[in-house]
Amino acid sequence: MAQLMWQLWLAVIHFSSLVLGLASNEKLPSDFLHLLPSTNDYNLSEVFPENYDKYMLPKQSDGRSIKIYFTFDLQNVLQVDEENGVLRYQTFFSFAWEDRRLVVPRSARNYSSITLDSDLKERLWLPDIFIFGQEDFEQGRLLQDVGRLHLLTSGHVFLSIYSSYSVGCHLDFSAYPFDVHTCDLIVGSYSQTQEQIEMLWAPRQHAVFEGKALKFNTFSITFQRAGPHTFCIGEGSQRSCRRTVLVSVRLKRSTTFFFFHTFLPCVLLVATSWLSLLLPPDVIPGRMVLCITSLLALLTMYTSSLGSMRVSYIRTTDVWFVGCLLFDFLIILEYAVLLWVQRELADGAARWTRVTPFQLRKEANGKADPKPTVSFWQRLRNPRYMDHVCRWVLAVLFTLFCVVFLAYTLGRKGEDADEQAS
């Protein structure tokens, strides 16, 4: 009998733990942050008890960590500072947490919330929330600070602010202008661990930005909510973890801008130098003007691209500019060699290009058949033949360079996009 009673008691305890577990894991309704209708007809002394201490963490009804429900509504991207690696945003932030020490007046029981004055933030316990990598933070203000403060009848404090802030981000330009960057916004507690404060997305938070992507300068910027995310620092006994929420910000540079502002002009400049090969060799001023002008234009474009972002490593665009400069230099070099050969031939000093005398070859019938044996290098003494050969060789090599460059960079861009997505 005693053993039966003991088993029955264990069953009751197990059932109770299941019920409590389901209650603690029960999801909040999607409208638990609805603020309307709201009232401001209350007595402040009724809301704040005499023993309220804003430096003490509120005790939760389930005895667990304080859950901070978070919403993020992006309005705009104000700046993308590529040189310093800083992004500036304009956002509506909303936070909600349970503080059972605050008392909802009886006169407000028929409302969803009571509206508190924003200055009362100084009397409330506030979580020490910050953005990882944050450089500055400024709350919006016209006549007064833009924000709302409510006490919900459910016992939750709701705080909403409108702000602009800057966040640092590591930008790698090795694949420029086919670069893709991920700059995560991680929001969490500064000093409280996950055993004390836990950041969660509010149930009604569906999207962080109204729209598929935001266009800013040469970037297409997309936003996606993620998390909750556990962020840990330290090792061993010094290890501490924080429960955070994350907004994944992905910056993808527009390749159309590069095509029309860099790729196509460079191709046209190299083609302009190549057109000099169609001119007669004796038109020295015309050919040199085309080549030197194109070379100077390419150098100007290259140096201007270096000034926009100062990095110590080689970028993809550096390979492109150096390749174009090399082909332009080869065209000038070809013409210089051609003029040198002409001068040596005129002075009678180009012995290495002399034509071998015709050799008589006897055929099977015994008759003499004169046939010239002229090598390829000997035929190059003809300026027109040299231009003809170089014209096709340089055109094929430059076309091959363009195809290989685009294939490599676009393939690398796809790999980077897959890595960012994973």
C-alpha positions in Angstrom: 0.0 0.0 0.0 2.8 2.4 0.9 4.6 1.6 -2.4 1.4 2.3 -4.3 1.0 5.6 -2.6 4.6 6.5 -3.4 4.2 5.7 -7.1 1.0 7.7 -7.2 2.8 10.7 -5.6 5.6 10.5 -8.2 3.1 10.4 -11.0 1.4 13.6 -9.6 4.8 15.3 -9.4 5.7 14.3 -13.0 2.3 15.5 -14.3 2.7 18.8 -12.5 6.2 19.3 -14.0 4.8 18.7 -17.4 2.0 21.2 -16.9 4.4 23.8 -15.6 6.8 23.1 -18.5 4.1 23.6 -21.0 3.0 26.8 -19.3 6.5 28.2 -19.2 7.1 27.3 -22.9 3.7 28.6 -24.0 4.2 31.2 -26.7 2.9 34.7 -26.1 0.0 35.8 -28.3 0.9 37.8 -31.3 -1.1 40.8 -30.0 0.4 41.0 -26.5 2.2 44.2 -27.4 -0.9 46.0 -28.6 -1.0 49.3 -26.8 -4.4 50.6 -27.8 -6.7 51.6 -26.2 -4.4 53.5 -23.8 -5.1 55.9 -21.0 -3.0 58.6 -19.2 -5.6 59.0 -16.4 -3.7 57.6 -13.4 -1.9 58.5 -10.3 1.8 58.1 -10.5 2.1 57.0 -6.9 -0.2 54.0 -7.8 2.2 52.8 -10.5 5.5 53.0 -8.6 5.5 51.4 -5.1 7.5 53.0 -2.4 10.0 50.1 -2.3 10.7 50.2 -6.1 14.4 50.0 -6.8 15.4 50.7 -10.4 18.8 49.1 -9.8 17.3 45.7 -9.0 16.5 43.2 -11.7 12.7 42.5 -11.8 11.8 39.0 -10.7 9.9 37.0 -13.2 6.7 35.1 -12.6 8.3 31.8 -13.7 11.5 32.5 -11.8 13.7 32.4 -15.0 15.7 35.0 -16.8 14.2 38.3 -17.9 12.9 38.1 -21.4 13.4 41.2 -23.4 11.1 41.2 -26.5 12.6 43.2 -29.3 11.3 44.8 -32.5 13.4 46.4 -35.2 11.9 48.6 -37.9 14.5 50.0 -40.3 13.7 53.3 -41.9 16.8 54.1 -43.9 20.5 53.7 -44.4 22.1 57.1 -44.0 25.7 56.3 -44.8 28.0 53.5 -46.0 31.5 54.7 -45.2 33.7 52.2 -47.2 37.0 53.9 -46.2 36.4 53.6 -42.4 34.1 50.5 -42.5 31.1 52.2 -40.8 27.4 52.0 -41.6 24.8 54.4 -40.3 21.2 53.5 -39.9 17.9 55.1 -39.0 15.6 52.8 -37.0 12.6 52.4 -34.7 13.6 50.2 -31.7 11.0 48.7 -29.4 11.6 46.8 -26.2 9.2 45.0 -23.8 9.9 43.2 -20.6 7.9 42.1 -17.6 8.2 44.1 -14.4 5.7 42.8 -11.8 6.8 45.4 -9.3 4.9 48.1 -11.2 1.2 48.3 -10.4 -1.5 48.9 -13.0 -4.2 51.2 -11.5 -7.7 49.9 -11.2 -9.0 52.7 -13.3 -6.9 51.4 -16.3 -8.0 47.8 -16.1 -10.4 48.3 -19.1 -7.5 49.5 -21.3 -4.6 47.7 -22.9 -2.0 50.0 -21.4 -1.4 53.3 -19.7 0.8 55.9 -21.3 3.8 57.0 -19.2 5.8 60.2 -19.7 9.1 59.6 -21.4 10.9 61.3 -18.5 9.9 58.4 -16.3 12.6 56.3 -17.9 14.8 57.7 -15.2 12.8 56.0 -12.5 12.4 52.6 -14.2 14.7 49.7 -14.3 16.1 49.6 -17.9 18.1 46.7 -19.4 21.6 47.6 -20.5 21.0 46.9 -24.1 23.6 47.9 -26.7 24.6 47.1 -30.3 27.8 45.2 -30.7 30.3 47.3 -32.6 28.2 50.5 -32.0 30.2 53.7 -32.4 27.5 56.3 -31.6 23.8 56.5 -30.9 21.5 59.5 -31.2 17.8 59.5 -30.3 15.6 61.4 -32.7 14.4 64.8 -31.5 12.3 67.7 -32.8 10.6 69.4 -29.9 11.3 66.5 -27.6 12.8 63.1 -27.8 10.9 60.9 -30.2 9.7 57.8 -28.3 6.9 56.1 -26.3 6.7 54.5 -22.9 3.7 52.3 -21.9 2.8 50.0 -19.0 0.7 47.2 -20.4 -2.0 45.7 -18.2 -0.2 42.4 -18.7 2.6 43.8 -16.5 5.0 44.4 -19.4 6.9 47.7 -19.9 7.0 48.9 -23.5 9.6 51.3 -24.6 10.0 52.6 -28.2 12.6 55.0 -29.5 13.5 56.5 -32.9 17.2 56.8 -33.4 20.2 57.0 -35.8 23.4 55.2 -35.0 26.6 54.1 -36.5 28.0 50.5 -36.4 31.4 49.3 -37.5 31.8 46.5 -40.0 34.8 44.7 -41.5 34.7 45.3 -45.3 36.9 43.1 -47.5 37.4 44.7 -50.9 39.6 41.9 -52.4 36.8 41.0 -54.8 35.9 44.6 -55.6 33.8 45.4 -57.6 32.1 42.0 -57.3 32.3 42.1 -53.5 29.6 41.0 -51.1 29.6 42.0 -47.4 27.7 40.8 -44.4 27.4 43.3 -41.5 25.4 41.7 -38.7 23.6 43.9 -36.2 23.8 42.0 -32.9 21.6 43.4 -30.1 22.0 42.2 -26.5 22.9 43.0 -22.9 26.3 44.5 -22.1 26.8 43.1 -18.6 24.1 40.5 -18.0 24.5 36.9 -19.0 21.9 34.7 -20.5 21.0 33.4 -17.1 19.8 36.9 -16.2 18.6 38.5 -19.5 17.4 36.8 -22.7 16.8 38.7 -25.9 13.9 37.5 -28.0 12.1 38.7 -31.1 8.6 40.0 -30.4 5.9 37.7 -31.7 4.5 40.3 -34.1 7.9 41.0 -35.7 7.8 39.7 -39.2 10.1 41.8 -41.3 12.8 44.3 -40.3 12.4 46.4 -43.6 9.4 47.0 -45.7 10.8 46.0 -49.1 13.0 43.4 -50.8 16.2 45.6 -50.9 17.4 49.1 -50.2 19.5 50.8 -52.8 22.3 53.0 -51.6 25.1 54.3 -53.9 26.5 51.2 -55.6 25.1 48.8 -53.1 21.9 46.7 -52.9 21.3 46.1 -49.2 19.0 43.4 -47.8 17.9 42.8 -44.2 16.9 39.6 -42.5 16.1 38.8 -38.9 17.9 35.9 -37.3 18.4 34.4 -33.9 18.1 34.3 -31.0 21.9 33.9 -31.0 24.2 32.9 -28.2 27.3 35.1 -28.0 30.1 33.9 -25.7 33.4 35.5 -24.7 36.2 34.2 -22.5 37.3 30.6 -21.8 36.9 28.2 -18.9 35.6 29.7 -15.7 35.8 33.1 -17.2 33.5 32.2 -20.1 30.2 34.1 -20.2 27.4 33.9 -22.7 24.8 36.4 -23.7 21.5 35.7 -25.5 21.1 38.1 -28.3 19.0 38.8 -31.4 20.6 39.4 -34.8 19.7 41.3 -37.9 21.7 40.1 -40.9 22.6 43.0 -43.2 24.0 42.0 -46.6 25.6 44.5 -49.0 25.9 43.5 -52.6 27.6 45.8 -55.0 25.9 46.5 -58.3 28.0 45.1 -61.2 26.1 47.2 -63.7 27.8 50.3 -62.3 31.2 48.7 -62.8 30.4 47.6 -66.4 29.4 51.0 -67.6 31.9 53.1 -65.6 35.0 50.9 -65.7 34.8 47.8 -67.8 33.3 49.2 -71.0 35.5 52.4 -71.0 38.7 50.4 -70.5 37.8 48.1 -73.3 37.1 51.1 -75.6 40.4 52.7 -74.6 42.4 49.6 -75.4 40.5 49.2 -78.6 41.4 52.8 -79.5 45.1 51.9 -79.1 44.6 48.8 -81.1 43.1 50.8 -84.0 46.5 52.5 -84.4 47.7 49.2 -85.8 45.5 49.9 -88.8 47.4 53.1 -89.7 50.4 53.0 -92.0 53.7 52.7 -90.1 55.0 56.0 -91.4 52.1 57.9 -89.7 54.1 58.3 -86.5 52.3 61.2 -84.8 48.8 59.7 -85.4 49.7 56.3 -84.0 51.6 57.6 -81.0 48.8 60.1 -80.1 46.2 57.3 -80.0 48.4 55.0 -77.9 49.7 57.6 -75.4 46.3 59.3 -75.0 44.7 55.9 -74.2 47.5 55.0 -71.8 47.1 58.3 -69.9 43.3 57.9 -69.7 43.7 54.3 -68.3 46.3 55.6 -65.7 43.9 58.4 -64.7 41.0 55.9 -64.2 43.3 53.6 -62.2 44.6 56.2 -59.8 41.1 57.6 -59.2 39.9 54.1 -58.3 42.8 53.8 -55.8 41.9 57.0 -54.0 38.3 55.9 -53.2 39.5 53.0 -50.9 43.0 52.7 -49.5 43.8 49.1 -48.9 47.1 47.2 -48.8 46.0 44.1 -50.8 45.3 43.5 -54.4 41.8 43.9 -55.6 40.1 42.3 -58.6 39.8 45.7 -60.2 43.6 46.2 -59.9 44.1 43.0 -61.9 41.8 44.4 -64.6 43.5 47.8 -64.8 47.0 46.4 -64.9 45.9 44.0 -67.6 44.5 46.8 -69.7 47.7 48.9 -69.2 49.8 46.0 -70.2 48.0 45.5 -73.5 48.2 49.3 -74.2 52.0 49.1 -73.4 52.4 46.1 -75.8 50.8 48.1 -78.6 53.3 51.0 -78.0 56.2 48.5 -77.7 55.2 46.9 -81.0 55.3 50.2 -82.8 58.7 51.1 -81.2 60.2 47.7 -82.4 58.8 48.3 -85.8 60.4 51.8 -86.1 63.7 50.3 -84.8 63.7 47.6 -87.5 62.9 50.1 -90.2 65.8 52.3 -89.1 68.2 49.4 -89.0 67.2 48.2 -92.4 67.6 51.6 -93.8 71.1 51.9 -92.4 72.0 48.4 -93.6 72.8 47.2 -90.1 69.9 44.7 -89.5 71.9 41.7 -90.6 69.8 39.3 -88.6 66.9 40.2 -90.9 68.6 39.7 -94.2 66.8 37.4 -96.6 68.6 34.1 -97.4 69.4 33.9 -101.2 67.2 31.7 -103.2 68.4 28.1 -103.3 68.0 26.0 -106.3 66.5 22.7 -105.7 66.7 20.0 -108.3 63.6 18.1 -108.8 63.3 14.5 -109.9 63.3 15.5 -113.6 66.6 17.3 -113.2 65.3 20.8 -113.8 66.2 23.7 -111.5 63.2 25.1 -109.6 63.9 28.3 -107.7 62.0 28.4 -104.3 62.6 31.0 -101.6 63.1 29.7 -98.1 62.1 32.6 -95.9 61.5 32.1 -92.1 58.8 33.7 -90.0 61.2 36.1 -88.3 62.6 37.2 -91.7 59.1 38.0 -92.9 58.6 40.3 -89.9 61.0 42.7 -91.5 58.1 43.9 -93.5 56.3 46.6 -91.4 52.9 45.8 -92.8 53.3 42.1 -92.1 54.5 42.8 -88.5 51.4 45.0 -88.0 49.2 42.3 -89.4 50.5 39.6 -87.1 50.5 41.8 -84.0 47.0 43.1 -84.8 45.5 39.6 -84.6 47.7 38.3 -81.8 46.9 41.3 -79.5 43.2 41.2 -80.3 42.9 37.5 -79.5 44.9 37.8 -76.3 42.9 40.8 -75.1 39.6 39.0 -75.8 40.9 35.9 -74.0 41.9 38.1 -71.0 38.4 39.7 -70.9 36.7 36.3 -71.0 38.9 34.7 -68.3 38.6 37.8 -66.1 34.8 37.8 -66.2 34.5 34.0 -65.8 36.8 34.0 -62.8 35.3 37.0 -61.0 31.7 35.9 -61.6 32.5 32.4 -60.4 34.1 33.9 -57.3 31.2 36.1 -56.8 28.9 33.1 -56.8 31.1 31.3 -54.3 31.1 34.3 -52.0 27.3 34.6 -52.2 26.9 30.9 -51.3 29.3 31.4 -48.3 27.3 34.4 -47.1 24.1 32.5 -47.4 25.4 29.6 -45.4 
